[in-house]
Amino acid sequence: MPIDVQKLAKNKEEIINSIKSRGPSLPVQIGRDLNLGLLFASAYLSELYNERKIKMSCMKVGSSSLYYISGQEVQLENFIQYLNHKEREAFSILKREKILEDEKQEPAIRVAIRAIKDFAIPIRIKLESDSKLFWKYFLVSDEEVKNIVQNAVKKTKKQEEVPKHFEQKITDEKEKQETLVKKQELSGKAISEIEIHIRDPQIKDEHIKNQPSDMQLTQGIARPEHSHSVKSQKKERKKKFAVESKFVKNIKEYLSTKDIELLSIIEEKKSLLVARVRVNDLFGKQEYLLTAKEKKKINDEDLTVALHKAQSEKMPALFLAPGDIDKKFLEHAKLWHNLIKFEKVKF
């Protein structure tokens, strides 16, 4: 089936015009506007993104990113309801304050602010001999950031020049509070608070980035040891179940026979494997986001989900299955072989 280059170019132009009039859009909306299937709309958008003609949000609406053109960034605020609770809180704080010093934020906010990449821009500011990480609201200019930081430094210096008698008052008040707390401890009124173990707020950035969710940090309370053991037992059972899956085992053996290197596993279930793999191509090694699914008939939804996952990792997609692609999608799938490759596997 010959590729109609003019038709492809026309469809791309219509997609750009649709985004200009609609604003940040989802593939399903673009498909509806241009009377295209979801897979084809996603493929067009992926090509336009790779050509740097449109932009893609880090924020997800469902399982898909938003596509927009330069200058429409402010319209992304219309979709903040799709952020989780802590991310919305971090967004509100950042929008109000305009700039936040990373190490002064509570751990849960530090996690959340790293997740809202569309709205929070990391910057390093050198203060005297020290360099610190700050986050600025994406609509705030660098000049405004400079003024805010300079004013904050001046204010800090003025506070440091507090008269000694005022400092003594603060110290006396602090001692009174400490005495009161000790009395409460003895009387049993503050026992429940004392027994709670608070997490150490001085957590390294690398550790924060690797947190699976913000729920653990939000509560800020160490769990009892037996709850950890229960969770670990459940994880072990899930892991054992995944390892014993015949389909996953066959896929791994298939990759080995094809000299495809398995780099890391992202998701593993009884009939599904999502992983990063590396293939030896003519021009060197190429990484793919592999989706292996135990299905007899592959439809456009299967391919679209695989394509979206690969897009989010900025990688081409590789889809393996023991079944065939539905005939009505087969020719179109061939058109997008540069974005998603399909291979039928036999065990």
Steps between C-alpha positions, in 0.01 A plus 500: 500500500670823384525783749314816396756763607270791413219354711736451796620861474141625472389303806793637701411856401137443600611363837711809569207726403270300728738543796531873426123545524429247778809546717676211677334185364486125552550250215138390528384861444728542199376169360141616540569837333671345198295179486807288577534193718674540835808309383543715188446825690760390758747410225456836325545684830811298581656592165414869543653490849819338368511770230476762783189653344291436812573445869391222737408541865651295781159512670271208414126519437408139549783313330576764236701821491367829366634640173533874448690760304747755630319787673218281638689402818278719719195299387641190671371652825150403381591136565644513853198301627673196350793538742479305824421674829859567607602615152213751496614624842857543373366681192295742714794577731736557209251720313442710813865532605641509141830350620576233762825388657511122467660407833250710699199304372354201678593166339154437351506836322854436378379175343190660349681802358733270307196335343340821366771566240264705281462764772816478716834595347816414699764770529825522695570830673840586640475685829846621605708180500204264516294364208140397572220335304185706450178440306337782308146520371515446124347840414743698718786666313865466603511874575208471741671202667813708547303781667315259730822333614677833556210630713496174699875528571462862616210402727704215651790733576268746676357219713852399600558850635242453778582681832643274773220572745248383238700181447493445878119526498483234229733273699294546819181420313658187349609382847145551628363288216753222567411501870130476411562204270696318773212552744257360243721196451496431872126544522441263206327759281758488221584127505340422162705767327825387658450142391460597134827474308530777243691435179827685459424804280863526386456250217739510205362602160583164346299323769205734450494444124478127550198507730217298338228733625448798728269321744785372719654846529169681545421320822856539627458217752712189514292184453510219755750228410235231450327705224829513309538123529143445370567727201830331426330158512237619251772635270685170521182310408437731203860472389489121525175491304650715223814287478293183472289636212554273202434782251755737655755219524449418131537868402828528689629185330386637164690824557810300589482290182457816290802662670277776642643636825254544787609821677230550765149379576238772548188286545458124528173309527374155410426592137688830462861616496608863456875555494790694352693293249797555272530364146803484272403692184700574187599842638584382851301421812144634523285505814126423486216496747376143477136405556435126489136395533340157499218564253373321188369818336677837528282811454570871464459557876782256579734672257394850612571427868840355408577805286401741780724320750792513257434869430515583869844335513603670170566161341364301204261217589542126448187285531518121532199269510409144401200634305451712188407865448137551401493513118331841484793652693778300337571734204494807723735332748748453215494876435626566852770232506756768590313570826367157598625164383283189531620142502299183537671255734474122503597288797 
